[in-house]
Amino acid sequence: MATPAKTKAKTAGARAGSTPPTNAPPPRPAGPSTEGETLIASGGETHQQAEGPETQLTTNQGVPIADNQNSLKAGVRGPVLLQDFILREKIMHFDHERIPERVVHARGSAAHGFFECLDSCADVTAADFLQRTGERIPVFTRFSTVAGNKGSADLPRDVRGFAVKFYTQQGNFDLVGNNIPVFFIQDAIKFPDLIHAAKQDPDREFPQAQTAHDTFWDFISLTPESMHMIMWAMSDRAIPRSLRMMEGFGVHTFRLVNAAGTSTFVKFHWRPKLGAQSVVWDEALKINGADPDFHRRDLWEAIEGGDFPEWEFCLQTFTQEQADGFAFDVLDATKLIPEEDVPLRVVGRMVLDRNPDNFFAETEQVAYCASHVVPGIDFTNDPLLQGRLFSYQDTQLKRLGSPNFHQIPINQPKCPFHNLQRDGHMQMGVPKGQVNYEPSSLGQDVARESLERGFQAFPNPEAGEQLRLRPETFADHYTQARLFFASQTKPEQDHIVAALVFELSKCVTPRVREAVLSRLIHIDEFLAQSVAEGLGFPGKIVPAPAPIPAQDMTPSPMLSLLAKAQPTLEGRKVGVLVSDGSDDKLLAKLKAAVEAAGARLQVIAPTIYGVTTAGGALLPADHKIDGGPSVLFDAVAILPSDEGGPQLALEAAAVNFLRDAYGHLKVIAYLPSAAPLFAKGGITDVGPDDDEGLIDVSAASVDDFIARASTGRVWAREPLVRPPPKPLVADPA
């Protein structure tokens, strides 16, 4: 990463990945152009827009805008300036567009818990909650989807918010992140555009909670900085199995400052104790139909049942000297630092152990603000982070209707807090005394500032011209996208291809599809050609201009869900399909083995009142067959009686239970009495010798089933149920 001195603005046209100075017209690329068109800079590349006063982009006051892609900064890598009225107007309007639900992250679930320090971090930060090993503080954590509204389903393909409010003894620290470590854009001025493009089309108000439409992919095709994030968003990370099985990231580079005033850069990570796991796409679609509250219900039931979700809190710390040596800029939120280069340091754990008492009062009214930090934690000049420091506070003022939103119980600090702010809408305190200003001599008990204990901003020297530019170090949009794709296992790569094919197939404008292909070709030729084949695109992919070609990097297994997965059934669910006459002893063995593995067994039966077992006992059901499809479970068992098998085969829901479990690559335990279901489902040409995920428990033990189910899905089965697209027939010409 270059230092500010190394990134001083160069002559217009000589900078890769930077927009031209606003006082000079951008250079027109070679080739034919249309009369009456001009080129508008867009993060290092250009797109066309018609000229004319009626199409000139302006502020709401009619002031023409020269650059709508970059915030105004003090120096090309300097902090964003508060005087940037274009940025403030644009984001403020965006923040206030919808009430009362959040503009983004409207669909959320949350829980109370605690954070425990496991390793004193006094060497890198003065933050009080990271000083003493074993000390616990309260937290409130909210998970959310981004694009959907409050009433949307839990499992769209989407980024997930991961926001934690630490109630520390120095005040509240809000770590407001996502389940993906990078983001779509480099500068906050583009956030309204990103979300407008991703949400419902403004003329028709659909599609809901989906990016599979023209406006999103049009924006992406014109925003090459998004390509790394697109690889993550099209991966299985965007369809997590459970909120309890998601990783979390602070996304930005922050700054830690210790008691001596020494600064260290940091990226924040959350790692789930249960491991990270996702569903497959067809499964996600069916879960949304079977239980649109799947994630919300899973989190609530786990906490109510005492299976408290837990995450490790990790720091990825590095110095200015290390940052200068990276091949990317640590202020660029579209980049990550591979764990192989900077390992994670586990410093704490978070346990969620109490559900909210009232959804609205807590989950809906909780107000996270990226600007809420405590002494020992500070910001960097990341232009996306800098915009968030303004945007979140502004959003909460509008959404909660008052500058006193900090007085709502869920938002109140747990430590004493005093200041001289008074009045305002929804003032819930009764301040006493004559003095509401400072300095004062009239009130001896009035709160005073403290140089020793107060927050001190790190004195980072800043100097530079006022510019709307991206630094050269932000211009490589493809190398880390290539790294991510290369780091995935074969099934994960296939899923990225399938996701891109699905999303782009929903775009009705051919130019949009072809423009995205022109970006993908820079990431990986196999990826681009596979997507083109899936779309049936008969032409040749023409690469888009790329200021900096993608570089090959050593693959990172830590970027793959499957490569780093550890065998476990803990926190999972197993569904058993039964009939009248099912074997009591076998069911008891299965239940004991499932629970010993840390999972839960649920019974699916023809009626909700359950079945009468072979021993004459009444076995209550957790689900009626058509209300308990196999998509709700991580592994399944089909254990009917000899008479029950043919009866179940007459029910479409029972047949689909097996067929979906097989198609979603789940491990299936069964008895020979289930043969009619297999025949009706068309699963007749495979057996235990062909498929290690089919476990005949009349010949093998229940423990064999548990051991195989703990290893996850049967990926070797996938080519049989979801074959990859066939290559296109070559053009004879």
N, C-alpha and C positions, 0 to 999 in steps of 0.2 A: 504494500500500500504506500502510495506516495505521501509525503508530508505536504502541508499547505504551500510551502515554498516551491515544491516541485510541480504543483498543479496550477501555477499562475496562468491566467488566460493567455492563449496564443492567438496568432492571427486568424481571422475568420476563415473557415474552410480547411484549416490545418488540423483541427481538433477532431479526433474520432470520438463519437458518442456524445458530443456537446452540441447544443443549438447555437446558431450564429448569433452575434451581438444584435440587440434589438434595434440598433440604429442603422443596420445595413440589411438589404434584402437577402434572403437565403439563396445560395447557389442553386441553379437549376441543373438537374442531372442530364447527362447526354441522352439523346433519343428524342422521338417525336413528343410533342405536347399539344394540348388543346388550347386554341385561342381563348383568351379571357380567363385563364386559370393561373393561379399562383401556388407556390409550394409553402406549406406551413410546417415548421420544424416540429418533430415529435420524438424526443428522447434519442436523438442521433439519427433518425430516419425521417422520411417525408411522406406525406400523403397530399392529395390534391383537394382544393376547395375553390369554389367559384369566387371571383372578385365582385366588388360592388358594395356600396354603403349599406344596402339592406342585408348583406350577409357578413358584415364586419362584426366580429365578436366584441362585445362591450361589457362593461359593468352595468349594474342596475341603474347607475346614474348616467349612462350613455358614454362613458369614457372608453375609447378604443383600447383593446387589450393586444399587446404585442406578443406576449408569450403566455400561453395557458398550460404549459407543461412543467414549469419550474417555479418554485418559491423564490422570493427575493432573499439572498443570503449575503452575509458579510464575508466576501471571499468565496471562491468556488466550492470550498469544503467547510465554510464557516457556518455559524448558527443562522437560523431563519429569523428575519427581522420582524418585529411587531408592527412596524409601519407598513407592511405589505397588505394594503387595503384590498387588493384583488383576492389574495388568499383568504383573508378574514371574511370578506363578503360571501365568497363562494362556499366556504365551509359552514359559515353561520347559517346561510340559507338552507344548506343541505341538512344541518343538524335539526332545523326547525320544521322540516317538511311534514312530519307525521307526529300526531299526538293521539292517545297517550302512550302507545307502545313504542318501543325502541325502533329507530329507523333501520338499524341492523341489529342482529343478535336478539331479535324479538322473542324467539322460541327458546326458552331456557328452563333449566332445572338446577336446583341448588341444594346445599346442605351445610350444616354447621360441623365444626370439628376443631382439631388442634394441630398446631405445628410444634414439633420438638426439635431442638437443636441437638445434633449428633456430633458435631465437630466445631470447636470454636474457630471463628473466622477473623479473630482480632488481628491476624497478620495482614488482612486485606481490607477490612471494613470496620468502621466504628459503629455500625448498625447494632443497636442494643440487643435485638432478638437473636443475633448470631454470635453472641459472646460466650455464653455459659452452657456447657454440655448438660443435657438433661432438662433444661428449662423449657416449659411449654407456654404457648400463648394461644388465644382463640383465633380461629379463622372462619370465614364464610366464603364458600367456593361456588361459583356459578358456571355451568356448562351450557353451550348454546349452539344453534346453527346460525349461519350468517344471513342468508338470502331470504328465507321464508318468513311469513308473518307469524303472529303469535299462535294462530290456529293451525299451522301447517304440521305435517307429519315429522316424526323423529329421524327418519332414515333417507333423506334425499342425499344425492351426491353433493357434498358441501364441506367447506372448512368448518371446524368446530371451535367455538370460543372456549377458553380455559382461563377464567379470571379468579384470582384469589385475593381476598381482603385480609391482611394480617393486622390484628388489633395489638400493636406493640406498645410498650411503655413509653415510647417516644412519639406516639401518634400512629395513625393508620398508614400502612404501605399497601398500595394496590398494584399487584402484578397482573396486568391485563394482557393476556396472550392468546395463543391459538394452539391447536393440536398439530400444527405444521410449523417448522422453524423458519420459514421464509414467507415472503408476501408477493403479491402481484405487481406492486408498483414501488418506485424508489422515492417518490415525493408526494407528500400529503395533498398537494393541490390536485392530484389526479384521483383522489379517493371518491369524491362525488361522481365522477365519470364512471369509475369502475362499478360502483354499486348501482348507478342508474342503468348501466348496460346489463348487469346481471339480474336485476329484478324484473318484474313484469313489464311488458311493453306498455308505455303510457297511454296508447290509444285503445288497447283492448284488455289491459289488466290481467294478462296471463302470458307465459306459464308461471305457476306458483312454485316457488322454492326449486327452480331448475335453471341451470345455465345452458341447457340444450336448446338454444334459439339464436337467431341471427344477430341480435344486438350485442350479446355477450361475445360471440366469436368474432364479430366485426371489430369490436374494441381490441380483443386479444390479437387479432391479425395485424393491427396497426400499432401494437404496443409490445415490441419484442422483449422488453425487460420482464414481461410476464412469463416467459417460456419455462423458466425453472419452476415457478409455482405451478404452472399447468401440469408438469410431470407429476407433482405431488397430488394435485387436485384430481387428476385422472387415475391415480393409483388407488389401492384399497384403503389408504389412509382416510379417504373422504367418505367411507362407509363403515365406521367402526362397529364392532360387535356390541360394545357397551361403553358407557361413559367411564366405567371403572377400568376399562382396558384401553385407555387412550394415553398417549404421551402428551406432555404440555411443554410449551416453549414461550419465552419472553419475546422472541423474534428479534428484537433490536439488540445492538451493542449498548450496554449501559456502562456506567463508571462506578467502581467502588473506591471509597476513600477511607483510609485508616486513621487512627488517632494522631499519627504523625503528619497527616496531610498528604501521604503518598497515594497516587492514583493507580488503579489497576482496571483494565477493561474486563467486562464480564458478559457472558450470555447465560441466561437462566434456563434450566431444564427440569421437567417433572418426569419421573419414570414410574409406571404403575407396577405395584407389587405382583399383580396377577398376569403381567405381561401384556403386550400390545397385540390385539387381535381384531380382525375385520370380518365382515360377511362377504359373500359374493353378490354380484349385481342383481341377478334374477331373484336371489333371496331377499335383498333389500326391497325390491319392488313389492314382493309378496308380504313381507313384514309390514310395510306401510299400509297394506290393505287389511291384514289380519289384526294388527295392533299398532295404530299410528302413534301410540304413547309408549312404544317398546322401550326406548332408552329411559324415559322418565319413570316408568313402572319398575324397570330393572334396578335403577338406583334406589328408589324408595323402598322396594321390597328387601334389597340386600341390607340396607341400614336397619330397617325394622326387624329383620331376622338376625341381627347381630354380626353379619358378615361385612364388617366395616371396610370400605375401600381405603387403600393406602398407596401413597406415592413417595418415592425418594425425591428429595430436593437436591439438585446438583448445580454446581458452579463450573463454568468453563472460563477460566481466567487466563489473561495474557497481557503482556506489556505493550507499550508503544513501540518498542523495538521489534517485538514479534509481529505486531500489526503491520509495520513498515515492510516486513519481509514476505507477507502473504501476496499471492498473485491476484488478489481481489481487495476491495476496499471494505473494511469492517463497518463503515457507515452506510453501506448499501444493504437495505433490508431484503433484497432478493438473493442474498448470498448467505451461506452457512460456513462454519468452520468444521471440517471433518474431525470426528472424535479421535481418529488415529493421529492427527496432528496436534490437537490439544485435548487430552483426556478429561473426562468429567471427574469432579471432586464431589463426593456425596457428603453433604453437610447437615442434612436434616430430613425429617419425614413429616408428611401430612396424613392425618387420619380423619375421615369424615364419619362421625358417630351419632349425629342427630339430625333428623329431618326437620324442615321448617314447621312452625306451629301454624302459620298462615301464609299461603302462597303470595297473596298480594302484598301484605305488609313487609315481607322479607324478600322473597325471590324477585318480585316485580319492582319493588321500590329500592332495592339495593342499587347504590350509585357508585360504580367504579370509575376512577379517573386516573389516567396515566400520569398525571402531574402529582399524584399523592405519593410522595417518597418521604423517607425519614433520614436524619443525619447519618452519613456513611454510605448513602446511595445517591447517585447523581446521574445526570443525563449526558449524552453525547450530541454531536451535531448531525446525527442521522436526520435527514429532512423529513422522513415519514414520521419519526418519533416527535420531532419538533412540532409538526402540525397537530399531532394527537394531544400534545400538552394543552393546546387551546381547545380543541374540538370536544373532548370529553366533558370538560367543565361546562362548556357552553350548552351541550346537549342536555346535561342534567338540569341546568337552570330552566330550560324550556319544558323538558318532559315532566319534571316534578313540580314546576310552577313557582319556584321560590329559591332565593339565595340561601335559605335556611334548610336546604335538603339534608345538611349534615346533622340536623337535630332529629331526624327520623331515627328511631331506635336502632335499626339494622346498620345505619351509617355512622352512628355515634362512636367516637373513640372510647376505648375501655379505660384509658388513662385520663387524668384530669385535663380539661381544656378550658382556656380563658382567653378572651380578647375583648376589644372595645367595639366590635361591630354590634349594631343595634337595629331593632325594628325590622321592617321588611315583611312581605307577605308570608303568612304561616309562621310567624314568630311564636315559638312555643315555650320560651323561657321568660322569666320575669327579672330582667337585669335591675339591680338596685344601685343607688348612689347617684351623685351629681356628675361624676366624671365619665365622659365617653370619648376622650381624646388623649393623645400622648405625644410629647411629654406633658406631665402635669405635676403640680405640687399639692393639690387639694385632697387627693385620695391616696393615703399611704398603703392601702391594701389593693390598689389597682395593679393588674398584671403588668410586668415590665419585661423588656427584652433581656436576653442573656447572651453575651458574646461567647461565654464558655460552653453553654449547653445548646445554643441555638443552631439551626441549620446553616451550614456554610457552603456556598457553591464553590466547586473546585475552581481555582483561579487560572483557568486555561487561557493562555494568551491568544487573542483573536485579532486579526487585522486583514483587511482586504477591501477591494472595490465592491460596491453594491451591484450584484449581478444576478441575472436569471439564466443560469447555466448549470449543466451537469458536469462534474469533473470527469476527466478521461478515465479515471479508475472505476467509473460506474458503467463503462461502455461494453463490457463483455457479457452478453446476454445468454450465451449458449454453453459455455464450458461446464458450469455446474449442473445445467439441465442434462447434459451428456453424462456427467458423473452419476447423477441420480439414476438415470435409466440403465446405465451399465452396471450399477450396484444391485439391481433387482434380480431375483431368481427368475427362471423361465416362466413359471406361472404368473408371477407379478408383471413381467413384461407383457405377456399375453393379455392381461387384464387392462393394462394401460392402453394397448392397441384397441381392444374391444370398447373401452370407454370412449376413446376418441372417435371411433367409428360410430358409436351410438349417438354421441353428442352432435357430431358434424352431419349425421344423417337427418337430424331434426332441423338443420339450417336449409332454408328454401332458396337461398341465393348462392348460385355456384361460385361466384367470385369470392365469397367468404370462405367456403370450403377450400378452394384452391390457394387462397392467401395463407391459410393456416398450414397447409402442406408445404408451402414455400418456406415456412419457419421451421417445421419439423425436420426438414432435410438437413438443416444445420446441426441438429441434435444427434441424429442417427439415421443413416440411410435405410437400414432395415425397418426401423420404426416408421419412417415416412412412407416407404413402399408398402408396408403391411397395411397401414391406414388407407392408402390409396386403393389397394386391392379390395379392402373391406367395403369401401365406398363405391367400388366399380368405376373409379376414375380412369378413363382410357388414355389420357394424355401424358405428357412428360412433365414432371415436377420441375418448375423453374425456381431456383433458389432466390429468395429475397436478398437485397443488399445486406451485408453483415459487416459493420465497421471492424470487428475483431473476430476472426474465425475461432470456432470452438477448439479447445485443446483437450487432448486425452489426459485423464488423471487415473491414478490407481483406484480401482473400485473400493468402496467402503461398505463392508458387510453391515455396519451399524445403521445404514440407510434403508436396509431391507427388513420388513417385518418377519419374513420367513427365515432368513439366514440367521437371525439372532434369537429366534423363538426357542423357548425351553419347554420340554414336555410337562404339561400340567392339565388337570381338570378342575383345579381350584376356582371357585366362583362361577363355574359353568352350570348348565342345566341339561339333564338327560330326560327324554320323554319315553315312556313305555306304553305301547298300545296293547290293550288287553281285551279279553272277551269273557263271557261267563265260562267258568270251568278252567280259567288260567291257573297255573301251578303256584300254590301259596309259597312253597319252599323256595322255588326259583326266584320268585318276586322278592322274598325276604332277603335272599342272598344278594340280589342285584341292588336293593335299597341300601344294604349295609356297605357294599363295596363302593357305591357311588358316594355315600356320605363320608366314608373313610378317605376318599380322594378329595374331599372338600367341595363336592358338588351337591346339587339338589336333584332328587328324582320326582317327576310329576307323572301322574297317571292319566291316560287318555282312554276314554271308554265310549261305547255307543250312546250312553245317557249320562247326565251329570250326576245321577245318584250312584253310579258305579256299577260293579259287577259282583256276582257271587262266585267265589273262587272254588276250586276243586274240593277244598276242605270245608266248604259251606259257609265261609266267612264273607261278610259284606266288605268289599274294597271300594271306598269312596273314590270318586274321580275328581281330578283337578280341572279337567277340561272335557267337554263333549267333543267328539271327533272333529266336527266342522268348526269348532271354536278353538281347537288346539293343534293347528297344523305343525308340521315338523320344522318349519322355518323358525319357530320359537325356541328350538333346542339346539344344543351343540352336538349331540349324538343321540341316537334313538335305539330302542329295542322293540321288537314286534313279537309278542309272546302269547298268541291266542291258543285256545284249546284245539283239539282235533276238530271238533264241531264248529268252533268259533272262526277258524280260518276261512272256510267257504262263506260263512255269513258276512264276515267283514269284507270279503271280496265283492259283495253285492253293493257296498257303499262307496260311492265315488270319492268321498272325503278320505276314507281309509286307504284307497288305492293311491290317491294323490299324496297322502302322508308318506307312503313308501317311495313313490316316484320322485317327489321333491327331495326327500332325504338322499336318495341315490344321486339325483341330478346336482345337488348342492354339495356333493363329495363328502358326505358325512359317514362316519363309521356306524354300521348297522349290525346289531345283534339280533338273531332270529332263531326260531324253531322251525323244524320241517313242516309244522302245521301252518306256517305262513306261506307255503308254496302257492296256494291259489291267488294270494295278493301279488306275489312276484309275477305269476303268469299274466294276471290281469293288467299289471303295470308294464308288461313288455320286457321285464328284466329276467330273461330266461337263458341267455347265452353266456352268462358268467356265473361263477361260483367261488367258493373260498379259495380254490387253487389259482383263480385268475385275478382275484381282487382281495387284497389283504384287509380291506375295510369291511368285508362281509364275514361276520363271525357267527358260526353255527354253535350256539351254546348247548346243544345236545351232544356235541362232540368236543367242544373246547370249554374252558372255564369262563366264568364271569370275570375273573381277574384278567384273562386274556383280552376280553372286550375293553376293560378299563385301561389296560396298558396301551392298546392301540388307539383308543379314543383320546388318550392324553397327548398323543403326538399330533393331533389336529386332523385336518382334512386329508382325503385320499387324492392327492394331486395327480397321481398317475391315471386316475379315472377321467380327468377333465377332457382329454382329447376325444374320448368316446361320446361324451354328452354335449360338448361344445367344440366341435372341430374348428380349427382356424380357417379363415377364408381361403378359397382356392386361388392359385395364381391366375392372373388374367391371361387370356389367349393372346399370344404375341401378334402384333399387327404385321400382316404379310408384307406390307410395304417396307 
